[in-house]
Amino acid sequence: MPNNTYVIGLDLGGTNIRGAAVDRSGKLWGFRKFPTEVQKGKTRVIRNLANLIWEIQQQYPNKRLVGVGAGVPGTIQFEKGIVTRSPHFPDWKNVHLRKELALYLDLPFMVDNDANMAAIGERWKGAGKQKTNFCMITLGTGIGGGIFLNNRIFRGDHGMAGEIGHMTVHPDGYLCGCGNTGCWELYASANGLIRLAEELKTNSNINVSRKGKKKRVQSSLISPDGLGKLADRGDPFAISVFKQYGRYLGIGIANLANVLNIDTFVIGGGVLGSWGHFADSARREIRRRAYVFIGKKVDLRKALCGDSAGILGAALTVYDNI
């Protein structure tokens, strides 16, 4: 492909759309971020996508855009370019995003689940590099999964594989938005971490110790960052929350390891800054619950590409399909 060409990778979130130009070597440039404006409906979100693409194009008038890729949360029919359902966009049901964007964009357009795109990005430039098989787990509002088998993303019979956040880990647990109860993402996502902290605070009235005195945990600290800072200072409440959180994370990974016989699990998302507070607890739970040989082999890795993983994966998906 000529050196004067590029693709655009997009990561469509509930709050912001993020995108950048990406060359064939994986170099990102021209990063842009737009508000998604979900509350204004599907048409506005798609128009914002088109405007972001246009703004990136304007930065490079002497280069030729040859395609666009996007990661979108939810269930995606990859081959058709259809967003079947998305938790962040309640009015998106069977949205043919490829056709909708064709009104603004006369170029190849690829769309896939955002966790799949992140997995592709991590394999290209991050913690999954050169791995034949691995599973990407994104811990955010929910839990996303991208499964790499035999050097390619596994999409299943209908293009929607990887909804690992909806494994049941607690049969009589909380009600999930998907209609099931006790889904993994209710306990091991970033929101799950907050829920566990609120539950432990309510049930035990645990207080924060400071110089022998006790005081209630402030509600403002019940956030992934706030809990992480407390745990960094050795706070026993926060440490206990992360220990329980690591257990739930480990339960889900043990299930995946048993089913898939995959060694490598790449962890990304909003709780990664507190890795040191929950990773060992997760590893112990994996060894406890997975088959002995499998549990010993499981390798938990921190994602390396950060917020760029989905953009890189979306770009590579275009390069691989044009």
N, C-alpha and C positions, 0 to 999 in steps of 0.2 A: 504493500500500500504506500502511495507517495508520502513524502515527509510533510507536505503542506496540507494533509488531511487530518481530521480528528473526529471524535465522537463526543457526545455529551452524556454523562451519567447523572441520574437524578435519584434522590432519596425523598420520597413523599411521606411526610409525617403528619400527625394530627395538628401540630402547631406551626411547623415550618416546612417549606420545600427547599431542599438544599441541592445544589448542582455544581458541576464543574466540567470544563473541557478536559479530555483525557487523550493522550497520544498512545501509540501502539506499544511504547515501552512502559506504560503505566504512570507517566508523569501527569500530575494534576495542575491545572492553571485556570485562572479566571473564575475562582470560586464565587458563587452568588447564593444568597438566601432570601426567600420571599415568605411572607406569612401565608399560610394555607387558606385561611378564612373559611373553615369548614361550615361555620354557622350561616354562611351566605349561599350554601347549596352547591350542588355538583357542577353546574355551569361555571360558577365563579372559580372553583378550584381548578378546573381544566383550563380556563383562561389564564389563571396565574401560572400554571405549568407552561403554557405556551409563551407567556411574557418572559418568564425566566430563561427559557431557551433562546428567545430573541435577544435578550440582553447579553447573554454569553456570546452569541454570534456576532453582535456588534463590536465586541472587543477585538475580534480577529478577522477583519475584512479581507485579508490576504490569504486566509486559509479556508479550506472547504470542509464544511460539516457533512459527514456521510451517514450519520445515523444517531438515534437517541435511544437510551435504555433507561428504565425506571424501576425502582423497587417500591412496592406498595404493600402495606400491611393487609393481611387477609388472605382469602382463598382465591387463587388465580388460575384461570385456564390458559396456561402458557402458550400453547400453540395458536389459540384464537385471539389472544390479547384481551381477554375478558376478565374483569374484576367481578367475581361471583358475589362476594360479600366482604366487607371490611369493618372491623370494630370501630375504627376512627371516623368512618363516613357512613352514618346511619341511612342516608338516602341513596347509597350506592348498592344496587342489587342488579347483578348481571349487566354491568356497565361495559360496553364494548369500547374500552379506552383507546384502542388502536384506531378505530373508526372516528371516535370523537376528536382525537387529536389531528386526524387527517384534514379536518377543516382548517387547521392552522399550519400543518407541517407536512410537506410533500417529501418525506424521507422515511427510510425503514425505522420502525419503532418497535422495541421489545419491552414487554412488561412481565415481571415475575414477583413472587412474594419477597418482601424486603429481607427476610432472614436468609432466603436462598441467595439473594444478591450479595449479602454480607459474607456468606460462606464462600462464594466464588471470589470475592475480593480478598478474603483472608488466604485462600489457597494460592492466588496469584502473587500477592505481595506480603503476606503475613504469616500467622502461626500455623496455617495449614499447608504451607509451601511444600511441594513434592510428596504430599501424602496421597496415597491411592484411596484410602478410606478415612473419613473423619466426620464428626458431627459438630456443627456450629450451633451454639445455644446463646440466644440473645435475651438478656434479663432486663426488661424495661417495664412498661406498663403491664404487659403480659409476658409470656415466654414464646419466643419464636425459635424455629428450628430449621436448619438447612443440612441435609444429609448428603454427603459425598460418598458414592459407592463406585468402585472400579473407575475412578478418574472422571466421574461426571455426577452432576446433581441428580438425585433420585426424586422423581416427581410422581411416581405411582401411576395407576391406571387412568386417572382423570386429571393429572397435572397438579394435584393438591396435597401431595405428601409433605410431611414435616410439621404437622400441627401437634407437636409434642407437648405443648402447654396444656393440652386437654386430655392427657392421660389422667386417670383417676388415682390419686394417692391417699384419699381419705373418703371412703364410701358414704359417710354420713356428714361430710364437711360442708363448707360454705357453698351457696348457690352461685354458679358461674353464669355469665352472660350468654354462654352457649346453650344453656338449659340443663347442663349436667351439674352434679354436686361433687365437690372435693377435687376439682381439677388442679393439676400441678401448679399452674400459673397463679392460683390463689394463695399459694404458700411459698413459692420460690422465685417470684418476680420481684421487681423493686416495690411494687404495690403490696405484694405478699409480705415483704420484709416489714413494711409499715403496719400491716394488719397484725402480724405476729407481735410486734412491739406494743401495739395498743391492747391486744388481748392479754399479754403478760402483765402490762401495767395495771389493767383493770382487775385481773384475777388475783394478783399477788400484792398489789399496792407497793411494789418495790420502789424504793427511793434511791436517789443518787447520793452516795457518800462523799463527804468532803470534810476533811479534818475532824473526823469523828462525829460530825453532825449529819443529819439526814434531811433531805428535802424532796419534794415530788419532782418527777421528771417533767420538764416543761414540754408542753404540746409542740412548741416550735422546734424542739429537738427530735420529734418523731418524724424523721425523714431519713432517707439513706445517708445523706451527707452529715446530718446532725448526729445520727447514731454512730457513724464512722468516727467522727471527732470525739465523741464520748468514749468509744472503745479505744481510740488512740491514747486517751488519758488514763486508761485502765479501769474505766467505770464498770462495775460488776453487772449492772442491768444490761447495758449495751452488749457486753461480752456474751451474756446468756442469750440475748436475742439472736446474735450472729451464730452462736452454737446451734440453736434450734433451726435457724434458717439453713445452715449448712447441712443439717440432717435431712431436711426436706429436699434440698437440692441433690444430695447424694442418693436419696431414694429413687428419684426420677432417672438419674444417670445410670444407676445400677440396672433399672428396668431396660433402658436403651442398650446398655452393654450386653445384657443377657439376650436380647432379641436380635441385635445387629452384629454382635461379636466384633465391635469396633473398639480399638484401643484409645484413639485420640479424640478428646472433646475440647473444643475451643470455646471459651466463655467470654462473651462480650456484653456490653450494656451498661446501664446506669449504676450498678452496684460494684463495678470492677475496682473502684478506688478503695474498697474495704476488703479486697481479696484475702489479705493476711488474716482477717478475722473469721472467715468462714471456710476457706479452702481445706484446711486440715480436718474440720468436722465433716465436710462433704466426702473427703477421701476415706475417712474411717467408716462412714455409712455405706459407701460403695463396697469396700472390702467385706463389710458385714453381710450385705444383702446379695451381692453378685456371686455367681459361681466362683469358686476359689481361684481357679486358674485365670479366669477373666478379670476378676477384681484386682489381682496383683498386677495385671498388665495395663490397667486403665491409666492414661496420662492426661491429667487436666492441665490445660494451657490457657494463659491469658491471651486474649485477642491483641494483635499488634497494630492494626490499621485504624483503630479508634473510629471516629465519625466518618472516615473516608472509605470504610470497607464497602458499604452499600453502593457508593458512587463508583468505586473501582469495579465491583462486580457487575453493575449495570452496564458499564462501558465495555468490559470484556465480553459480556453476553452479546452485545452488538457486533463486536469484532468477529466473534466466532460464528455469527449467523448471517453475515453479509459477504 
